[in-house]
């Protein structure tokens, strides 16, 4: 009798145990998206609190706060240590060489090395000595962040205070995030008014993302939401009188 060459074919999935299929589908679809709470803000800006860090956040401009350099040695904990490692030691070398001290209001802008972090550019904003850290200094950070975002003409901004990751527990994380966010929105409103009066080039910021760790996420959401509402109310009370009396 002639043997048949026909073979019964089985789907590949039949050869994979159920747990293998689950793992396969999970790997194909990718990990679950980080938890995120979005809040509508003035001028169409989407403010959000996102459970993510600066090492993985995709954005046009990534901003972090930096305490003043300690000659005896700066602290790099968890997210800050991971960020410095990803950047190939760039942060620690800048500071150890005295090329970025981290004075209050001091800024340092750079392009992250290829294959390091997904942000297109990174901005360090100094907040000065840890023992003199206040909410007012973080409000200054918010104003600087908005003006630099406009100057750089970016649409997406990520912000991580990173103060806990430098050993500072002086300010509640949610309160600090709220201080930065409120002033960011107020400064951006000023920029939009300047643009409307042809005193500044047109720039459209789309979103401002606060990056928060799991322990601080809920507190940050509550306080940032309140800060957005307070900034929106203050913006409504601002004068519409032109800044300049010179006619265009």
C-alpha positions as CSV (number, residue, x, y, z in Angstrom):
1,X,0.0,0.0,0.0
2,X,1.3,3.4,-0.9
3,X,1.9,5.6,2.2
4,X,0.2,9.0,2.1
5,X,2.4,12.1,2.2
6,X,-0.4,14.2,3.6
7,X,0.2,15.4,7.1
8,X,-2.3,16.9,9.5
9,X,-1.2,20.4,10.4
10,X,-1.9,21.9,13.8
11,X,-2.0,25.6,14.6
12,X,1.2,26.7,16.4
13,X,-0.9,27.8,19.4
14,X,-1.9,24.2,20.0
15,X,1.7,23.4,20.8
16,X,2.0,26.2,23.3
17,X,0.6,25.7,26.9
18,X,-2.0,28.1,28.0
19,X,0.4,30.1,30.2
20,X,2.7,30.3,27.2
21,X,0.0,31.9,25.1
22,X,-0.6,34.5,27.9
23,X,3.0,35.3,28.0
24,X,3.2,35.6,24.2
25,X,0.2,37.9,24.0
26,X,1.6,40.0,26.8
27,X,4.9,40.4,25.1
28,X,3.3,41.3,21.9
29,X,1.0,43.9,23.4
30,X,3.7,45.4,25.7
31,X,3.5,46.2,29.4
32,X,0.5,48.0,30.8
33,X,0.5,51.8,30.5
34,X,1.6,53.7,33.6
35,X,-1.3,55.0,35.8
36,X,-2.0,58.6,34.9
37,X,-4.5,61.3,35.9
38,X,-5.1,64.1,33.4
39,X,-6.4,67.6,34.2
40,X,-7.6,70.2,31.7
41,X,-5.8,73.5,32.3
42,X,-6.0,77.0,30.7
43,X,-4.9,77.6,27.1
44,X,-5.6,74.0,26.2
45,X,-2.7,72.6,28.2
46,X,-3.2,69.0,29.5
47,X,-1.6,68.7,32.9
48,X,-1.2,65.2,34.1
49,X,0.3,63.3,37.0
50,X,1.8,60.1,35.8
51,X,3.3,57.1,37.6
52,X,6.6,57.2,35.7
53,X,10.2,58.4,36.0
54,X,12.4,60.6,33.8
55,X,14.3,57.5,32.6
56,X,11.3,56.2,30.6
57,X,9.1,59.3,30.0
58,X,8.9,60.2,26.3
59,X,8.9,64.0,25.9
60,X,10.3,66.9,24.1
61,X,11.8,68.5,27.3
62,X,12.5,66.6,30.5
63,X,13.0,68.8,33.6
64,X,14.4,67.9,37.0
65,X,15.3,69.9,40.1
66,X,18.9,69.8,41.3
67,X,20.1,70.7,44.8
68,X,23.3,72.7,45.2
69,X,26.4,70.6,44.9
70,X,27.9,69.3,48.1
71,X,31.7,69.1,47.8
72,X,31.6,66.2,50.3
73,X,29.4,64.2,47.8
74,X,26.0,64.5,46.3
75,X,23.3,61.9,47.0
76,X,22.0,59.8,44.1
77,X,19.1,57.6,45.3
78,X,16.7,55.4,43.3
79,X,15.4,57.4,40.3
80,X,18.3,60.0,40.4
81,X,20.8,57.2,40.5
82,X,19.1,55.4,37.6
83,X,19.0,58.6,35.6
84,X,22.6,59.4,36.2
85,X,23.5,55.8,35.2
86,X,21.4,56.0,32.0
87,X,23.1,59.2,31.1
88,X,26.6,57.6,31.6
89,X,27.4,59.6,34.7
90,X,26.8,63.0,33.0
91,X,25.0,64.5,36.0
92,X,27.5,63.5,38.6
93,X,30.5,64.6,36.5
94,X,29.0,68.0,35.7
95,X,28.5,68.6,39.4
96,X,31.8,67.0,40.7
97,X,33.7,69.2,38.2
98,X,32.0,72.3,39.5
99,X,30.4,73.1,36.1
100,X,26.8,73.1,37.4
101,X,26.5,74.1,41.0
102,X,22.7,74.0,41.3
103,X,22.3,77.5,42.7
104,X,18.7,78.6,43.0
105,X,17.4,79.5,39.5
106,X,20.6,78.2,37.7
107,X,19.8,76.2,34.6
108,X,21.6,73.7,32.4
109,X,20.2,72.5,29.1
110,X,21.6,69.5,27.1
111,X,20.7,66.8,24.6
112,X,20.8,63.3,26.3
113,X,23.3,60.9,24.7
114,X,22.0,58.6,22.1
115,X,20.4,55.4,23.4
116,X,20.2,56.8,27.0
117,X,16.7,58.2,27.8
118,X,13.8,59.0,25.4
119,X,13.6,62.7,26.1
120,X,14.8,64.9,23.3
121,X,16.3,67.5,25.6
122,X,16.9,67.8,29.3
123,X,16.8,70.9,31.5
124,X,18.3,70.9,35.0
125,X,17.0,73.7,37.3
126,X,18.9,74.5,40.5
127,X,17.1,74.9,43.8
128,X,20.0,75.9,46.0
129,X,21.0,74.5,49.4
130,X,18.8,71.7,50.8
131,X,18.5,73.4,54.2
132,X,17.1,76.5,52.5
133,X,14.6,74.7,50.3
134,X,11.1,76.3,50.3
135,X,7.9,76.2,48.2
136,X,8.9,79.6,46.9
137,X,12.0,78.1,45.3
138,X,9.8,75.5,43.6
139,X,7.5,78.2,42.4
140,X,10.5,79.8,40.8
141,X,11.2,76.4,39.2
142,X,7.7,76.5,37.7
143,X,8.1,79.9,36.2
144,X,11.5,79.1,34.7
145,X,10.2,75.8,33.3
146,X,7.3,77.5,31.5
147,X,9.5,80.3,30.0
148,X,12.2,77.8,28.9
149,X,9.6,75.6,27.3
150,X,8.3,78.6,25.3
151,X,11.8,79.7,24.4
152,X,12.6,76.2,23.1
153,X,9.3,76.0,21.3
154,X,8.4,72.5,22.6
155,X,5.0,70.9,22.8
156,X,5.5,68.2,25.5
157,X,7.2,68.9,28.9
158,X,7.9,66.3,31.6
159,X,8.8,67.3,35.1
160,X,10.3,65.3,38.0
161,X,11.2,67.1,41.2
162,X,13.7,64.3,42.1
163,X,14.3,65.9,45.5
164,X,13.6,62.7,47.5
165,X,16.1,61.0,45.2
166,X,18.7,63.5,46.3
167,X,18.0,62.8,50.0
168,X,15.7,65.7,50.8
169,X,12.5,65.2,52.7
170,X,12.0,68.9,53.5
171,X,8.9,69.5,51.3
172,X,5.9,67.3,50.8
173,X,6.0,65.9,47.3
174,X,2.4,66.8,46.4
175,X,2.8,70.3,47.7
176,X,6.0,70.8,45.8
177,X,4.4,69.5,42.6
178,X,1.5,71.8,43.1
179,X,3.8,74.8,43.6
180,X,5.6,74.1,40.4
181,X,2.4,73.5,38.4
182,X,0.6,76.6,39.5
183,X,3.4,78.9,38.6
184,X,4.1,77.1,35.4
185,X,0.5,77.7,34.3
186,X,0.6,81.4,35.4
187,X,3.9,82.0,33.6
188,X,2.5,80.3,30.5
189,X,-0.6,82.5,30.6
190,X,1.7,85.6,30.5
191,X,3.5,84.1,27.5
192,X,0.2,83.6,25.7
193,X,-0.8,87.1,26.4
194,X,2.5,88.4,25.0
195,X,1.9,86.3,21.9
196,X,-1.6,87.6,21.5
197,X,-0.1,91.2,21.5
198,X,2.6,90.2,18.9
199,X,5.2,90.7,21.6
200,X,6.4,87.1,21.4
201,X,6.5,84.3,18.8
202,X,3.6,81.9,18.7
203,X,4.2,78.7,20.7
204,X,1.6,76.1,21.6
205,X,2.4,73.9,24.6
206,X,0.2,70.8,24.6
207,X,1.0,69.0,27.9
208,X,2.9,69.3,31.2
209,X,3.4,65.9,32.8
210,X,4.3,65.6,36.5
211,X,6.2,62.4,37.1
212,X,5.5,60.7,40.4
213,X,6.5,57.5,42.2
214,X,3.8,55.1,43.4
215,X,4.1,56.3,47.1
216,X,3.4,59.9,46.1
217,X,1.0,59.5,43.2
218,X,-2.4,60.0,45.0
219,X,-1.2,62.9,47.0
220,X,0.3,64.6,43.9
221,X,-3.0,64.1,42.0
222,X,-5.1,65.8,44.7
223,X,-2.7,68.7,45.2
224,X,-1.9,69.3,41.5
225,X,-5.6,69.2,40.7
226,X,-6.2,71.9,43.2
227,X,-3.3,74.0,41.9
228,X,-4.7,73.8,38.4
229,X,-8.1,75.1,39.6
230,X,-6.4,77.9,41.6
231,X,-4.3,79.0,38.7
232,X,-7.3,79.0,36.3
233,X,-9.2,81.2,38.7
234,X,-6.3,83.6,39.0
235,X,-5.9,83.8,35.3
236,X,-9.6,84.7,34.9
237,X,-9.0,87.7,37.3
238,X,-6.0,89.0,35.4
239,X,-6.2,92.3,33.5
240,X,-6.7,92.3,29.8
241,X,-5.1,95.7,29.4
242,X,-2.2,95.5,26.8
243,X,1.3,95.4,28.3
244,X,2.5,98.1,25.9
245,X,0.8,101.4,24.8
246,X,2.9,101.4,21.6
247,X,0.6,100.6,18.7
248,X,1.5,97.9,16.2
